[in-house]
Amino acid sequence: MAPLSTTFLLLQGASAFRVIPSVGFGSALAVRPAAASVTMADQEPHSTIIFLRHGQSVWNAASLFTGWADVELTTLGKNEAAGAATAMWEAGLKVDVAYCSLLKRAQQTLDIALKITGQEDVPVNYDWRLNERMYGGLTGLNKKETVAKYGDEQVGKWRRSYSIPPPPIETTSEYWPGNDNKYAHIPEDEIPLSECLKDTVDRCLPYWEKSIIPALSRGKTVLVAAHGNSIRGMLKYLDNISDDEITKLEIPTGVPLVYTLDKDLKVIPSSMAVAPLTGHFLIDEEELKRKQEEVANQSKLRYGEIKEEEAAAA
């Protein structure tokens, strides 16, 4: 394993920086048991899976519906990815294999995380089934303007309903994935025109069973870099979360979420877990709550549900 690189994490809008010292994974710090190794007395850890939601994208910052639109990370988003890498390194997590969507923001997040931890040699499997939810005809629209056009109630159903998708995207749209060569290998009738959360779950789980489960069965440590809704789909399965509860689950950007599984691939609940999850974020509970509230408030701000000063004060 290559040593952790000396890395500068640039802070958006500031000249300050943070230096991570060069330390190999063979050092005393790195080889201590990872936080994910919390076990119950009658369960032995067999494999580990780490979920990582990508950092802020340029369309997130601009309050645009993104979905399958292939946009890059902002400087803040890159810093969030670097922070995730630091948390993984501090926990001593050595990744065997990684999985990622076909979207740049997830790929950039994964690339930063692996480079900073000196794990560039980790094999990565890319697949469209890990993509974010397809927002259909809303793709590229400003969120506040969408509320003004369709009304709070209708947009609220598209956002928070488990099974109501937005209007479909037109195949003549510049944002229709069928116009992108990266999806040329997918039959046209499999490319979604719009998705609700249920559709995203139904898309992700077959890939989970076919491609991720085999690695976990072999006792590997797996890293999945993906998106809020595709990660929700896998967490719904792992923790048997209800349809209603999963729509309310806030997953902060750039914070690794770690699950340890036994030989039967059943979750070994972490003592640091916060319901409804049984895995734990690599962050303390108070900071997790702050970040989840931040995600929720930013979402409300983008939809005009609260004012900017209210979001900042929360």
C-alpha positions as CSV (number, residue, x, y, z in Angstrom):
1,M,0.0,0.0,0.0
2,A,1.4,3.4,-1.0
3,P,1.8,5.9,1.9
4,L,-0.7,8.7,2.5
5,S,0.4,11.7,0.4
6,T,1.2,15.0,2.0
7,T,-1.8,16.9,0.8
8,F,-3.1,20.5,1.0
9,L,-6.8,21.0,1.5
10,L,-7.7,24.4,0.1
11,L,-10.5,26.2,1.9
12,Q,-13.0,28.0,-0.3
13,G,-12.7,31.7,-0.1
14,A,-9.7,31.6,2.2
15,S,-5.9,31.4,2.0
16,A,-5.5,29.0,4.9
17,F,-4.7,25.4,4.3
18,R,-4.4,22.2,6.3
19,V,-1.5,19.7,5.9
20,I,-2.0,16.0,6.3
21,P,1.4,14.5,7.2
22,S,2.9,11.6,5.1
23,V,2.1,8.5,7.0
24,G,2.1,4.9,5.6
25,F,-0.7,2.5,6.3
26,G,1.8,0.4,8.1
27,S,2.2,3.0,10.8
28,A,0.8,2.5,14.3
29,L,-2.0,5.1,13.6
30,A,-3.2,3.5,10.4
31,V,-3.3,-0.1,11.5
32,R,-5.3,0.4,14.6
33,P,-8.8,-1.3,14.3
34,A,-11.1,0.8,12.2
35,A,-14.2,2.4,13.9
36,A,-16.2,0.1,11.6
37,S,-14.9,-2.9,13.6
38,V,-17.5,-2.4,16.4
39,T,-19.0,-5.9,16.9
40,M,-21.6,-7.6,19.0
41,A,-20.4,-10.4,21.2
42,D,-21.9,-13.2,19.0
43,Q,-20.9,-11.7,15.6
44,E,-17.6,-11.8,13.9
45,P,-16.8,-9.1,11.3
46,H,-16.4,-10.5,7.8
47,S,-16.6,-7.5,5.4
48,T,-17.0,-3.8,5.4
49,I,-18.8,-1.4,3.1
50,I,-18.3,2.4,3.0
51,F,-20.8,4.7,1.4
52,L,-19.7,8.1,0.3
53,R,-22.0,10.7,-1.1
54,H,-20.3,13.1,-3.5
55,G,-19.4,16.7,-2.5
56,Q,-21.2,19.8,-3.6
57,S,-21.5,20.2,-7.4
58,V,-21.7,23.4,-9.4
59,W,-25.4,22.7,-10.0
60,N,-26.0,22.1,-6.3
61,A,-24.5,25.5,-5.7
62,A,-26.7,27.1,-8.4
63,S,-29.9,25.4,-7.0
64,L,-30.6,23.5,-10.2
65,F,-32.2,20.1,-10.5
66,T,-29.2,17.9,-11.5
67,G,-30.1,14.2,-11.6
68,W,-28.1,12.6,-14.5
69,A,-26.7,15.9,-15.8
70,D,-22.9,15.4,-15.7
71,V,-21.6,18.4,-13.7
72,E,-18.3,18.8,-11.7
73,L,-17.6,19.5,-8.1
74,T,-17.1,23.0,-6.7
75,T,-14.1,23.9,-4.7
76,L,-16.1,23.2,-1.6
77,G,-17.2,19.9,-3.0
78,K,-13.5,18.9,-3.5
79,N,-12.7,19.9,0.0
80,E,-15.6,17.7,1.2
81,A,-14.1,14.8,-0.7
82,A,-10.7,15.5,0.9
83,G,-12.3,15.6,4.3
84,A,-13.8,12.2,3.7
85,A,-10.4,10.9,2.7
86,T,-8.9,12.2,5.9
87,A,-11.7,10.5,8.0
88,M,-11.1,7.2,6.2
89,W,-7.4,7.4,6.8
90,E,-7.8,8.2,10.4
91,A,-10.1,5.2,10.8
92,G,-7.4,3.0,9.1
93,L,-9.7,1.9,6.3
94,K,-8.0,0.1,3.5
95,V,-10.2,-0.4,0.5
96,D,-10.1,-3.5,-1.7
97,V,-12.5,-2.5,-4.4
98,A,-14.6,0.5,-5.3
99,Y,-17.8,1.1,-7.1
100,C,-19.0,4.4,-8.6
101,S,-21.6,5.9,-10.9
102,L,-21.0,7.3,-14.4
103,L,-21.3,10.9,-13.2
104,K,-18.2,13.2,-12.8
105,R,-19.1,14.5,-9.4
106,A,-19.1,11.0,-7.9
107,Q,-15.9,10.0,-9.9
108,Q,-14.1,13.2,-8.7
109,T,-15.0,12.5,-5.1
110,L,-13.8,8.9,-5.4
111,D,-10.6,9.9,-7.1
112,I,-9.8,12.5,-4.5
113,A,-10.5,10.0,-1.6
114,L,-8.3,7.3,-3.1
115,K,-5.4,9.6,-4.0
116,I,-5.2,11.3,-0.7
117,T,-5.2,8.0,1.1
118,G,-2.6,6.6,-1.2
119,Q,-4.9,4.0,-2.7
120,E,-4.9,4.9,-6.4
121,D,-4.3,1.2,-7.2
122,V,-7.8,0.2,-6.0
123,P,-9.8,-1.3,-8.9
124,V,-12.9,0.8,-9.6
125,N,-16.2,-0.5,-11.2
126,Y,-18.3,2.2,-12.9
127,D,-22.0,1.6,-13.6
128,W,-25.0,3.8,-14.5
129,R,-27.2,2.0,-12.0
130,L,-25.4,3.9,-9.2
131,N,-26.4,7.2,-10.9
132,E,-28.4,9.8,-9.1
133,R,-32.2,9.8,-9.5
134,M,-33.3,10.9,-13.0
135,Y,-35.2,14.2,-12.5
136,G,-36.8,14.0,-15.9
137,G,-38.2,17.2,-17.3
138,L,-37.0,19.1,-14.2
139,T,-33.4,18.6,-15.1
140,G,-31.6,21.9,-15.4
141,L,-34.4,24.0,-13.9
142,N,-34.0,26.4,-11.0
143,K,-35.7,25.0,-8.0
144,K,-37.4,28.2,-6.8
145,E,-38.6,28.9,-10.3
146,T,-40.0,25.4,-10.5
147,V,-42.0,25.9,-7.3
148,A,-43.3,29.2,-8.7
149,K,-44.3,27.4,-11.9
150,Y,-45.9,24.2,-10.5
151,G,-46.7,25.2,-6.9
152,D,-45.4,24.0,-3.5
153,E,-47.8,21.1,-3.2
154,Q,-46.9,19.5,-6.6
155,V,-43.1,20.0,-6.3
156,G,-43.3,18.7,-2.7
157,K,-44.8,15.5,-4.1
158,W,-42.0,15.1,-6.6
159,R,-39.4,15.8,-4.0
160,R,-40.7,13.8,-1.0
161,S,-43.0,11.1,-2.4
162,Y,-41.5,7.6,-2.6
163,S,-43.5,6.7,-5.7
164,I,-44.4,9.9,-7.7
165,P,-41.9,10.8,-10.4
166,P,-41.5,14.2,-12.0
167,P,-42.6,14.8,-15.6
168,P,-40.6,12.8,-18.1
169,I,-37.7,14.4,-20.0
170,E,-38.1,14.9,-23.8
171,T,-35.7,12.8,-25.9
172,T,-35.0,16.0,-27.8
173,S,-33.6,17.7,-24.6
174,E,-29.9,18.3,-24.3
175,Y,-30.1,16.6,-20.9
176,W,-31.6,13.3,-22.2
177,P,-29.0,10.7,-21.4
178,G,-29.6,8.9,-24.7
179,N,-27.7,11.8,-26.3
180,D,-24.6,11.1,-24.2
181,N,-22.1,8.5,-25.6
182,K,-21.4,7.1,-22.2
183,Y,-24.9,5.5,-22.3
184,A,-24.6,4.2,-25.9
185,H,-24.3,0.6,-24.5
186,I,-27.6,0.8,-22.7
187,P,-30.8,-0.2,-24.6
188,E,-32.8,2.9,-25.1
189,D,-35.9,1.5,-23.4
190,E,-33.8,1.0,-20.2
191,I,-32.7,4.7,-20.0
192,P,-35.1,6.3,-17.6
193,L,-37.1,9.4,-18.7
194,S,-37.9,10.2,-15.1
195,E,-37.6,8.5,-11.7
196,C,-39.1,8.6,-8.3
197,L,-37.1,7.2,-5.3
198,K,-38.8,3.8,-5.7
199,D,-37.6,3.7,-9.3
200,T,-34.0,4.5,-8.2
201,V,-34.2,1.8,-5.5
202,D,-35.4,-0.7,-8.1
203,R,-32.6,0.2,-10.4
204,C,-29.8,0.0,-7.8
205,L,-30.7,-3.2,-6.0
206,P,-30.1,-5.6,-8.9
207,Y,-26.6,-4.1,-9.3
208,W,-26.1,-4.4,-5.5
209,E,-26.9,-8.1,-5.7
210,K,-25.0,-8.9,-8.8
211,S,-21.8,-6.8,-8.4
212,I,-21.4,-5.6,-4.8
213,I,-22.6,-8.6,-2.8
214,P,-20.0,-11.0,-4.4
215,A,-17.1,-8.7,-3.1
216,L,-18.7,-8.5,0.3
217,S,-19.1,-12.3,0.3
218,R,-15.4,-12.6,-0.2
219,G,-14.7,-10.5,2.9
220,K,-13.6,-7.4,1.0
221,T,-13.7,-3.8,2.2
222,V,-15.8,-2.0,-0.4
223,L,-16.2,1.7,-1.1
224,V,-19.3,3.0,-3.0
225,A,-19.1,6.6,-4.2
226,A,-22.5,7.6,-5.4
227,H,-25.4,10.0,-4.8
228,G,-28.0,10.8,-2.2
229,N,-30.8,8.8,-3.7
230,S,-28.8,5.8,-5.0
231,I,-27.2,5.4,-1.6
232,R,-30.7,5.7,0.0
233,G,-31.7,2.7,-2.1
234,M,-28.9,0.5,-0.7
235,L,-29.5,1.7,2.9
236,K,-33.2,1.0,2.6
237,Y,-32.2,-2.6,1.9
238,L,-29.5,-2.9,4.5
239,D,-31.5,-1.5,7.3
240,N,-35.0,-2.4,6.1
241,I,-36.1,1.2,6.3
242,S,-39.8,1.9,5.5
243,D,-40.8,3.8,2.3
244,D,-41.9,6.8,4.3
245,E,-38.8,6.9,6.5
246,I,-36.3,6.6,3.7
247,T,-37.6,9.8,2.0
248,K,-36.8,11.7,5.2
249,L,-33.3,10.3,5.6
250,E,-30.6,13.1,5.2
251,I,-27.2,11.9,4.0
252,P,-24.6,14.5,4.4
253,T,-22.1,15.1,1.6
254,G,-18.5,14.0,2.0
255,V,-19.0,12.0,5.2
256,P,-18.1,8.3,5.0
257,L,-20.8,5.9,6.3
258,V,-19.4,2.6,7.4
259,Y,-21.2,-0.8,7.8
260,T,-19.6,-4.0,9.1
261,L,-21.1,-7.3,8.0
262,D,-20.9,-10.8,9.3
263,K,-20.2,-13.9,7.2
264,D,-24.0,-14.1,6.4
265,L,-23.8,-10.5,5.2
266,K,-26.0,-9.3,8.1
267,V,-25.2,-5.9,9.5
268,I,-23.3,-5.9,12.8
269,P,-24.9,-2.8,14.4
270,S,-22.5,-0.1,15.4
271,S,-22.7,1.4,18.9
272,M,-22.2,4.7,17.2
273,A,-25.1,4.4,14.8
274,V,-28.0,6.9,14.7
275,A,-31.4,5.5,13.9
276,P,-32.7,4.5,11.5
277,L,-29.3,3.4,10.3
278,T,-27.2,0.7,12.0
279,G,-23.9,1.7,10.3
280,H,-22.2,4.9,11.5
281,F,-20.8,8.0,9.9
282,L,-17.1,8.8,10.5
283,I,-18.1,11.9,12.4
284,D,-19.3,12.6,16.0
285,E,-23.1,12.6,16.6
286,E,-23.3,16.4,17.3
287,E,-21.4,17.3,14.1
288,L,-23.6,14.7,12.1
289,K,-26.7,16.4,13.4
290,R,-25.4,19.8,12.3
291,K,-24.5,18.5,8.8
292,Q,-27.9,16.8,8.4
293,E,-29.7,20.0,9.4
294,E,-27.4,21.9,7.0
295,V,-28.4,19.6,4.2
296,A,-32.1,19.9,5.1
297,N,-31.9,23.7,5.4
298,Q,-30.0,24.1,2.1
299,S,-32.7,22.1,0.4
300,K,-35.5,24.2,1.9
301,L,-33.6,27.3,0.9
302,R,-33.3,26.1,-2.7
303,Y,-37.0,25.6,-2.9
304,G,-37.8,28.9,-1.3
305,E,-39.3,27.3,1.9
306,I,-37.1,29.4,4.1
307,K,-35.1,32.6,3.7
308,E,-31.3,32.7,3.4
309,E,-30.9,34.3,6.8
310,E,-33.0,31.6,8.4
311,A,-30.8,28.9,6.9
312,A,-27.7,30.6,8.1
313,A,-29.0,30.9,11.6
314,A,-30.2,27.3,11.9
